[in-house]
């Protein structure tokens, strides 16, 4: 029977193109093997590739040292010795392993005693929804002053914030990781990354001019603008793309702790007093004349203070966590303190196993010189394309963004690229600081979607706490919109600064 004219026939709505696209990406990604197996397979691939390349007599000239580096076979006598004698060193010496575990000792303690949850309830629980997302994204972008620690500290806090206000904690986790990882190069203040990269750039620029020096403030104006642009972009992606795709959270929620309001207020007060005393002590010690945490010139960029920021943050969380737990009676002795710290570390047992395989793959890749060979030959290929004007910068950004999937370390990759690209682009009239900022935006944007990043697997482990069925495909599908949006926004910013000749730093312009 045909429906009457007044009868409304409901038809299922067709998912949008973006939803269908990211669903396919998720499905494809989830077909990949578990990260442990993936790194094992990649290590085998590197071994085989090193054997083939070495047999062909492949080599590469290191752009920084000018030294000829032959591809070394991992199945040669020397290679086999390296594999077996350095296996434990590769694992225990893997820098992100210590960083992650150390941070979790402090942050885990503060979370286990309920301090983080209490702060969330008291300060953000009644905040407007847009303000929560904005605060998370802005904090993530700004936290790169704490270097890689931002990618470990912020995401679980953001997840807790979202869950406390009835939103999907995975959306908070993704927003925190994306802003801290993909927005890594932007900041309102000068960070350690500015000093590290500018030093490499200055050395590379000497190949063309000995009078040009790139300083840590040469990208400052561009970075300031980037903070506000990326904050807006991150909020839009979170609320319009990621969160709607996740839908309402139906999984396991972390139990809410309940204490007497007066007792909880006193615990928060004591934690706050402890925080103030701790920070005041650190500031006093750092700024004290001839402090051992200052550099030789009495400055902080670079300095032992920035290099030692991880233990400073670690002991901050330990101090405030202890103050809160002792006041509530949760920490009565050293056994209680040890228990909470141990529980936080035990949750990362899967990550520790994964890092064993990840560290071997990266060590093989570096020892064989395959990473250097790929970077240098890729740079030569880009140079041979003969782009002019803005096109060459945009093409370089795409190249670097893709190279990040093979060499995730930002400083190591710039140390390889700078001696090639800085002199090349300087001869085309580009200021080395502008080349540096082009590198930074490309490198940062894909930080969050490369499975080779040690922080990728950390966040994947955290996501599995809320969704046991989540895999790499799920995470990549959720993070890819941030990568594309951040990279696209940054490329537009580069085009604007270049086209209008705007200063990217004090007295520094795109062209020399």
PLY file of the C-alpha trace (Angstrom):
ply
format ascii 1.0
element vertex 512
property float x
property float y
property float z
element edge 511
property int vertex1
property int vertex2
end_header
0.00 0.00 0.00
1.42 3.38 -0.95
1.82 5.86 1.89
-0.60 8.76 2.00
0.69 12.25 1.18
0.75 13.06 4.88
2.76 9.99 5.81
6.43 10.70 6.52
8.76 7.98 5.31
12.01 7.78 7.34
15.10 6.93 5.34
18.44 6.21 6.90
20.80 9.12 6.42
23.98 8.39 4.50
27.14 9.01 6.50
29.13 12.02 5.38
32.15 11.59 3.11
34.58 12.32 5.93
32.94 9.77 8.23
33.10 7.10 5.52
36.71 7.99 4.69
37.98 7.83 8.26
35.97 4.66 8.90
37.81 3.02 6.00
41.13 4.28 7.34
40.27 2.83 10.73
39.30 -0.51 9.22
42.49 -0.69 7.18
44.65 0.38 10.09
43.12 -2.16 12.44
44.09 -4.91 9.99
47.71 -4.12 10.71
49.41 -6.46 13.15
49.87 -5.53 16.78
52.61 -2.90 17.29
55.01 -5.47 18.72
54.68 -7.64 15.61
54.86 -4.57 13.38
58.18 -3.43 14.84
59.53 -6.97 14.64
58.61 -7.15 10.96
60.13 -3.72 10.32
63.35 -4.81 12.00
63.50 -7.81 9.64
62.84 -5.50 6.68
65.72 -3.24 7.75
68.04 -6.23 8.09
67.17 -7.50 4.60
67.41 -4.00 3.08
70.81 -3.45 4.68
72.10 -6.71 3.21
70.89 -5.82 -0.30
72.13 -2.21 -0.15
75.52 -3.24 1.22
75.89 -5.86 -1.51
75.28 -3.14 -4.11
77.96 -0.96 -2.54
75.50 1.79 -1.62
76.82 4.71 0.40
75.92 8.28 1.27
77.85 11.45 2.05
76.78 12.77 5.44
75.72 16.40 4.81
77.04 17.64 8.15
80.43 15.94 8.33
81.13 15.26 4.66
82.09 11.71 5.62
81.27 8.87 3.25
78.94 6.45 5.03
78.61 3.03 3.38
75.44 1.08 4.04
76.39 -1.56 6.60
74.90 -5.05 6.44
73.31 -6.22 9.65
74.14 -9.79 8.69
77.85 -9.11 8.30
80.20 -10.15 11.08
80.18 -6.60 12.40
76.40 -6.38 12.13
75.74 -9.64 13.95
78.06 -8.56 16.75
76.15 -5.26 16.97
72.76 -6.99 17.15
73.68 -9.31 19.98
76.02 -7.12 22.03
73.83 -4.01 21.90
70.38 -5.55 22.31
70.08 -4.68 26.00
71.78 -1.33 25.53
69.32 -0.45 22.75
66.47 -1.19 25.14
67.69 0.34 28.38
69.27 3.32 26.61
66.11 4.19 24.69
65.49 7.76 25.94
61.65 7.85 25.79
61.45 4.74 27.98
62.94 6.47 30.99
61.02 9.67 30.30
57.64 7.93 30.16
58.19 5.73 33.20
59.64 8.57 35.26
56.72 10.86 34.46
54.22 8.12 35.30
55.73 7.68 38.75
54.78 11.24 39.64
51.63 11.72 37.57
50.45 8.19 38.44
50.79 8.90 42.16
48.78 12.11 41.85
46.11 10.27 39.88
45.92 7.21 42.16
45.35 9.26 45.31
42.62 11.23 43.51
44.35 14.61 43.32
43.90 15.07 39.57
40.25 14.08 39.75
39.65 16.44 42.65
41.24 19.35 40.80
39.09 18.58 37.78
35.91 18.48 39.83
36.67 21.72 41.59
37.89 23.81 38.69
36.47 22.49 35.41
33.35 20.48 36.21
31.00 23.42 35.73
32.92 25.14 32.95
31.18 25.73 29.59
31.87 23.01 27.06
33.73 25.24 24.54
35.99 26.52 27.29
37.04 22.99 28.27
38.14 22.06 24.77
39.88 25.39 24.28
41.73 25.03 27.58
42.91 21.51 26.71
44.12 22.42 23.20
45.78 25.67 24.30
47.50 23.93 27.22
48.76 21.17 24.94
50.29 23.62 22.48
51.92 25.64 25.25
53.25 22.61 27.13
56.01 21.95 24.61
58.12 24.16 26.86
58.39 20.95 28.90
59.63 19.18 25.75
58.36 15.64 25.12
56.93 15.42 28.64
53.85 17.27 27.36
52.86 14.26 25.27
52.86 12.07 28.38
51.39 14.41 30.99
48.52 16.19 29.23
46.57 13.48 27.34
45.47 11.42 30.39
44.53 14.64 32.21
42.47 15.77 29.21
40.70 12.40 29.11
39.85 12.74 32.79
38.55 16.27 32.22
36.25 15.17 29.41
34.93 12.16 31.32
34.24 14.27 34.42
31.83 16.48 32.45
30.07 13.61 30.71
32.02 13.76 27.45
33.91 10.97 25.72
37.31 10.60 27.43
38.89 9.30 24.22
38.06 12.65 22.58
39.91 14.39 25.40
42.82 11.99 25.07
43.07 12.66 21.34
42.74 16.44 21.77
45.47 16.47 24.40
47.87 14.33 22.39
47.18 16.11 19.10
47.70 19.59 20.52
50.86 18.58 22.40
52.31 16.54 19.52
51.14 18.16 16.29
51.32 21.65 17.82
54.77 21.02 19.24
56.58 23.88 17.49
54.18 26.69 18.48
54.49 28.65 21.72
54.13 32.13 23.16
57.52 31.88 24.84
60.95 30.73 23.74
61.43 27.03 24.44
64.35 24.64 24.40
63.41 23.47 20.90
64.07 26.97 19.56
67.61 26.90 20.91
68.31 23.36 19.74
67.14 23.85 16.15
68.59 27.34 15.71
72.03 26.07 16.63
71.86 23.40 13.93
70.54 25.93 11.40
73.34 28.41 12.10
75.97 25.75 11.50
74.34 24.71 8.23
74.09 28.35 7.06
77.87 28.78 7.34
78.21 26.83 4.11
76.85 29.92 2.32
77.48 32.83 4.68
79.54 33.13 7.83
77.79 36.35 8.85
74.24 34.99 9.20
73.32 33.52 12.57
69.91 32.08 13.46
68.93 32.78 17.07
66.28 31.11 19.27
63.90 34.09 18.78
64.00 34.08 14.95
60.75 32.08 14.65
59.03 33.75 17.61
56.44 35.91 15.78
55.39 33.01 13.58
55.09 30.74 16.62
52.94 33.27 18.50
50.45 33.52 15.63
50.49 29.73 15.30
49.35 29.26 18.92
46.06 31.08 18.37
45.42 29.67 14.89
46.04 26.08 16.00
43.95 26.50 19.14
40.93 27.44 17.04
41.62 24.64 14.56
42.11 22.08 17.32
38.84 23.02 19.01
36.90 22.78 15.74
38.38 19.38 14.86
37.69 18.02 18.34
34.08 19.16 18.58
33.00 18.92 14.95
34.91 15.86 13.70
36.42 13.65 16.41
33.85 13.81 19.18
30.78 13.32 16.92
32.47 10.31 15.35
33.14 8.75 18.74
29.62 9.37 20.00
28.54 8.92 23.59
30.97 7.04 25.77
29.48 3.78 26.98
32.61 2.10 28.26
34.09 1.69 31.68
34.44 4.86 33.68
36.96 5.43 36.39
35.27 5.41 39.75
34.76 8.79 41.35
36.25 9.14 44.78
34.13 10.54 47.57
35.59 12.28 50.60
34.17 14.63 53.15
34.02 18.09 51.51
35.90 19.71 54.37
38.62 17.04 54.33
38.96 17.20 50.55
39.20 20.99 50.67
41.94 20.75 53.28
43.80 18.20 51.16
43.57 20.46 48.11
44.76 23.41 50.16
47.77 21.47 51.42
48.56 20.29 47.89
48.31 23.88 46.66
50.59 25.17 49.41
53.08 22.42 48.59
52.95 23.37 44.91
53.61 27.04 45.68
56.53 26.24 48.00
58.00 23.81 45.46
57.72 26.21 42.53
59.06 29.10 44.59
62.06 27.01 45.59
62.73 26.02 41.98
62.41 29.59 40.71
64.70 30.88 43.46
67.31 28.22 42.78
67.18 28.75 39.01
67.37 32.55 39.15
69.95 32.72 41.93
73.16 34.35 40.65
75.58 31.77 39.23
73.02 29.01 39.71
74.18 25.60 38.53
70.96 25.33 36.52
71.89 28.32 34.35
74.14 28.19 31.32
77.64 29.66 31.25
76.25 33.10 30.36
73.66 33.10 33.14
70.78 32.36 30.76
68.20 29.59 30.56
68.14 28.84 26.81
69.76 26.38 26.60
70.56 25.41 30.17
70.74 22.49 32.60
67.33 23.67 33.85
65.64 22.89 30.53
67.58 19.66 30.15
66.49 18.61 33.62
62.85 19.63 33.31
61.65 16.00 33.48
62.85 15.23 37.04
61.65 18.68 38.12
58.14 17.87 36.89
58.38 14.36 38.34
59.14 15.56 41.85
56.50 18.28 41.58
53.78 15.66 41.10
55.28 13.46 43.81
55.29 16.35 46.26
51.73 17.55 45.64
50.44 13.95 45.41
51.97 13.10 48.77
50.57 16.25 50.38
47.08 15.39 49.13
47.29 11.68 49.99
48.71 12.21 53.48
45.99 14.73 54.33
43.27 12.30 53.26
44.89 9.44 55.14
45.55 7.47 51.97
49.32 7.59 52.47
50.21 6.55 55.99
53.69 5.15 55.39
56.27 4.39 52.75
54.46 1.17 51.80
51.40 3.12 50.73
53.54 5.50 48.69
55.29 2.61 46.97
51.98 0.89 46.27
50.48 3.84 44.40
53.62 4.42 42.35
53.91 0.72 41.50
50.29 0.54 40.38
50.88 3.41 37.96
53.94 1.69 36.45
52.24 -1.72 36.25
49.68 -0.31 33.85
52.50 0.32 31.37
53.83 -3.25 31.24
52.63 -3.65 27.65
54.41 -0.45 26.67
57.67 -1.67 28.18
57.52 -4.87 26.13
56.72 -2.88 22.99
59.66 -0.53 23.53
62.02 -3.51 23.53
61.13 -4.24 19.90
60.78 -0.58 18.91
64.25 0.26 20.23
65.84 -2.60 18.27
64.26 -1.46 15.01
65.43 2.15 15.45
68.92 1.03 16.44
69.20 -1.20 13.35
67.93 1.61 11.12
70.52 4.07 12.44
73.48 1.69 12.62
73.02 0.53 9.02
72.99 4.17 7.79
69.76 3.49 5.91
68.07 6.45 7.63
70.78 8.85 6.47
70.73 7.38 2.95
66.95 7.87 2.64
67.07 11.44 3.97
69.92 12.63 1.76
68.71 10.97 -1.43
65.20 12.24 -0.81
66.58 15.75 -0.46
68.50 15.40 -3.71
65.35 14.27 -5.47
63.44 17.30 -4.22
66.27 19.59 -5.31
66.20 18.12 -8.81
62.52 19.01 -9.23
63.51 22.71 -9.60
60.52 24.32 -7.90
60.52 28.12 -7.68
59.04 30.60 -5.22
56.65 29.37 -2.55
56.16 26.04 -4.33
59.60 24.76 -3.33
58.90 25.51 0.36
55.51 23.79 0.23
57.06 20.81 -1.56
59.78 20.66 1.07
57.13 20.65 3.81
55.38 17.68 2.20
58.70 15.84 1.89
59.54 16.40 5.57
56.05 15.44 6.71
56.38 12.11 4.89
59.96 11.55 6.09
58.64 11.81 9.66
57.12 8.35 9.20
60.65 6.93 8.89
62.64 9.22 11.20
60.37 10.53 13.96
63.10 12.30 15.94
62.78 16.00 15.12
66.28 17.09 16.11
67.99 14.11 14.45
66.06 14.65 11.24
66.90 18.36 11.15
70.56 17.54 11.74
70.37 15.48 8.55
68.25 17.87 6.50
69.68 21.25 7.49
73.13 20.83 5.87
71.37 20.00 2.58
68.32 22.25 2.48
69.55 25.36 4.29
72.43 26.11 1.89
70.29 25.11 -1.11
67.39 27.41 -0.21
69.69 30.22 0.90
71.09 30.28 -2.63
67.50 30.87 -3.80
67.24 33.87 -1.45
65.36 32.32 1.49
66.39 33.26 5.01
67.62 30.18 6.92
65.20 30.94 9.76
62.30 30.69 7.30
63.59 27.34 6.07
63.78 26.26 9.70
60.19 27.23 10.44
59.02 25.38 7.31
60.76 22.29 8.65
59.20 22.70 12.09
55.60 22.91 10.91
55.99 19.85 8.68
57.75 17.81 11.34
55.27 18.69 14.09
52.12 18.00 12.06
52.80 14.31 11.52
54.28 13.63 14.96
51.02 12.10 16.13
50.26 9.66 13.30
53.57 7.89 12.86
53.54 4.50 14.63
57.32 4.79 14.96
56.91 7.53 17.55
57.35 6.07 21.05
54.57 8.35 22.28
52.13 6.93 19.75
52.14 3.58 21.52
51.89 5.27 24.92
48.65 6.98 23.93
47.41 3.78 22.28
47.87 2.01 25.61
45.95 4.77 27.36
43.14 4.58 24.80
42.79 0.84 25.38
41.90 1.61 29.00
38.67 3.14 27.68
38.16 0.90 24.63
39.74 -2.56 24.69
38.97 -3.08 21.00
40.75 0.07 19.82
43.74 -0.49 17.58
46.28 1.52 15.63
43.74 2.09 12.88
41.28 3.58 15.34
43.88 5.94 16.71
45.22 7.00 13.30
41.68 7.65 12.04
41.00 9.89 15.05
44.30 11.76 14.83
44.54 12.17 11.06
42.02 15.07 10.98
44.25 16.98 13.40
47.34 16.29 11.27
45.68 17.40 8.04
44.07 20.47 9.62
47.21 21.58 11.47
49.45 21.05 8.44
46.97 22.79 6.14
46.62 25.76 8.49
50.37 26.05 8.86
50.94 25.94 5.10
48.44 28.78 4.71
50.29 30.74 7.40
53.60 30.13 5.62
52.06 31.37 2.38
50.72 34.51 4.10
54.02 35.36 5.79
55.89 34.72 2.53
53.49 36.55 0.21
53.24 39.67 2.38
56.86 39.64 3.56
55.83 39.56 7.23
58.55 39.18 9.88
58.74 35.66 11.35
60.87 36.94 14.22
62.49 40.18 15.43
64.06 41.66 12.31
63.83 38.37 10.40
61.87 38.00 7.15
61.20 35.05 4.80
63.67 36.34 2.23
67.19 37.60 2.91
0 1
1 2
2 3
3 4
4 5
5 6
6 7
7 8
8 9
9 10
10 11
11 12
12 13
13 14
14 15
15 16
16 17
17 18
18 19
19 20
20 21
21 22
22 23
23 24
24 25
25 26
26 27
27 28
28 29
29 30
30 31
31 32
32 33
33 34
34 35
35 36
36 37
37 38
38 39
39 40
40 41
41 42
42 43
43 44
44 45
45 46
46 47
47 48
48 49
49 50
50 51
51 52
52 53
53 54
54 55
55 56
56 57
57 58
58 59
59 60
60 61
61 62
62 63
63 64
64 65
65 66
66 67
67 68
68 69
69 70
70 71
71 72
72 73
73 74
74 75
75 76
76 77
77 78
78 79
79 80
80 81
81 82
82 83
83 84
84 85
85 86
86 87
87 88
88 89
89 90
90 91
91 92
92 93
93 94
94 95
95 96
96 97
97 98
98 99
99 100
100 101
101 102
102 103
103 104
104 105
105 106
106 107
107 108
108 109
109 110
110 111
111 112
112 113
113 114
114 115
115 116
116 117
117 118
118 119
119 120
120 121
121 122
122 123
123 124
124 125
125 126
126 127
127 128
128 129
129 130
130 131
131 132
132 133
133 134
134 135
135 136
136 137
137 138
138 139
139 140
140 141
141 142
142 143
143 144
144 145
145 146
146 147
147 148
148 149
149 150
150 151
151 152
152 153
153 154
154 155
155 156
156 157
157 158
158 159
159 160
160 161
161 162
162 163
163 164
164 165
165 166
166 167
167 168
168 169
169 170
170 171
171 172
172 173
173 174
174 175
175 176
176 177
177 178
178 179
179 180
180 181
181 182
182 183
183 184
184 185
185 186
186 187
187 188
188 189
189 190
190 191
191 192
192 193
193 194
194 195
195 196
196 197
197 198
198 199
199 200
200 201
201 202
202 203
203 204
204 205
205 206
206 207
207 208
208 209
209 210
210 211
211 212
212 213
213 214
214 215
215 216
216 217
217 218
218 219
219 220
220 221
221 222
222 223
223 224
224 225
225 226
226 227
227 228
228 229
229 230
230 231
231 232
232 233
233 234
234 235
235 236
236 237
237 238
238 239
239 240
240 241
241 242
242 243
243 244
244 245
245 246
246 247
247 248
248 249
249 250
250 251
251 252
252 253
253 254
254 255
255 256
256 257
257 258
258 259
259 260
260 261
261 262
262 263
263 264
264 265
265 266
266 267
267 268
268 269
269 270
270 271
271 272
272 273
273 274
274 275
275 276
276 277
277 278
278 279
279 280
280 281
281 282
282 283
283 284
284 285
285 286
286 287
287 288
288 289
289 290
290 291
291 292
292 293
293 294
294 295
295 296
296 297
297 298
298 299
299 300
300 301
301 302
302 303
303 304
304 305
305 306
306 307
307 308
308 309
309 310
310 311
311 312
312 313
313 314
314 315
315 316
316 317
317 318
318 319
319 320
320 321
321 322
322 323
323 324
324 325
325 326
326 327
327 328
328 329
329 330
330 331
331 332
332 333
333 334
334 335
335 336
336 337
337 338
338 339
339 340
340 341
341 342
342 343
343 344
344 345
345 346
346 347
347 348
348 349
349 350
350 351
351 352
352 353
353 354
354 355
355 356
356 357
357 358
358 359
359 360
360 361
361 362
362 363
363 364
364 365
365 366
366 367
367 368
368 369
369 370
370 371
371 372
372 373
373 374
374 375
375 376
376 377
377 378
378 379
379 380
380 381
381 382
382 383
383 384
384 385
385 386
386 387
387 388
388 389
389 390
390 391
391 392
392 393
393 394
394 395
395 396
396 397
397 398
398 399
399 400
400 401
401 402
402 403
403 404
404 405
405 406
406 407
407 408
408 409
409 410
410 411
411 412
412 413
413 414
414 415
415 416
416 417
417 418
418 419
419 420
420 421
421 422
422 423
423 424
424 425
425 426
426 427
427 428
428 429
429 430
430 431
431 432
432 433
433 434
434 435
435 436
436 437
437 438
438 439
439 440
440 441
441 442
442 443
443 444
444 445
445 446
446 447
447 448
448 449
449 450
450 451
451 452
452 453
453 454
454 455
455 456
456 457
457 458
458 459
459 460
460 461
461 462
462 463
463 464
464 465
465 466
466 467
467 468
468 469
469 470
470 471
471 472
472 473
473 474
474 475
475 476
476 477
477 478
478 479
479 480
480 481
481 482
482 483
483 484
484 485
485 486
486 487
487 488
488 489
489 490
490 491
491 492
492 493
493 494
494 495
495 496
496 497
497 498
498 499
499 500
500 501
501 502
502 503
503 504
504 505
505 506
506 507
507 508
508 509
509 510
510 511
